[in-house]
Amino acid sequence: MGLDKINQTWVSEFILLGLSSDWGTQVFLFLLILVVYLVTVMGNSLILLLIRMDSRLHTPMYFFLSVLSLVDLCYGNSITPQMLAHFLSAQKHISFPSCVLQLWASLALGGSEFFLLGAMAYDRYVAVCYPLHYTAIMHARLCLALSASCLVAGFSNSLMETIITFQLPLCYNVIDHFACETLAVLRLACVDISFNEVMVAFSGFLVIVLPCSLVLFSYAHIVTAILRIRSAQGRHKAFGTCTSHLTVVCMCFGATIFTYLEPHSASSVQKEKVVALFYAVVAPMLNPLIYSLRNKDVMAALQKLLEKFR
């Protein structure tokens, strides 16, 4: 199977062009992303361990954070290990089934994360606007139902997009990306992809606009409630419970909106790679850092854990 156009619509494997063809650059990227990957695994694993071990973190907010950390941990493992192996490989091959699985898993986990951020915004809305009824409203069954709904929505949306993408007849087997990504795979099709582009836009609407709307609704009411607090200390404390989540929301939604809603240009492919790299590799590392460094409860739990080993 060559790098040029192939005569059959079925391919057994794809070739990924990756981020660079220069060997020195690939070695540098390997070392850099290896460090990021190790920090991602350790950071998210530590968040899960702290929430499990410290009873003070057994609250709805930290339950959602633990689910988010688990999703980030799985998301990083869906793409990064293969990318690291390809940096040191002359030929960057991936089999057809592996490509399908990677696309489905990355879309599912990424979509689930957006829905989870929406659910976490609702949790912060209840905590700030209805503090006296917070425990009664955000009971365990509701938290489980919201988390399960986020995962089901993310995985179902991913299944739809994956099926629509790979049912197309493909004329090429070279993917100009470091992973199997929807837009990169669609460029290999032999037929008109207008319908697929519409479905990708619809998928983006479901995964981005719906959770983003819930976030905007929640924070509109949160800001209104905070402004009604008379004391500056009370306003600062109320807003402090939302800063970590708001930082992650701006980071994740901003990167994805930039990728999918900007006009296409000659540099679109490179921009897609950069943003995909940020979202698939860097964001899962930053999330636990943001939530731990800006959270006194998590830092206290970490200090308590470290004291046990002294």
PyMOL commands that set and color helices and strands:
alter all, ss='L'
color gray80, all
select helices_A, chain A and resi 23-53+55-57+60-87+96-129+131-137+140-166+182-186+194-227+232-240+243-261+268-293+296-308
alter helices_A, ss='H'
color red, helices_A
select strands_A, chain A and resi 13-16+93-95+174-175
alter strands_A, ss='S'
color yellow, strands_A
deselect
rebuild
show_as cartoon
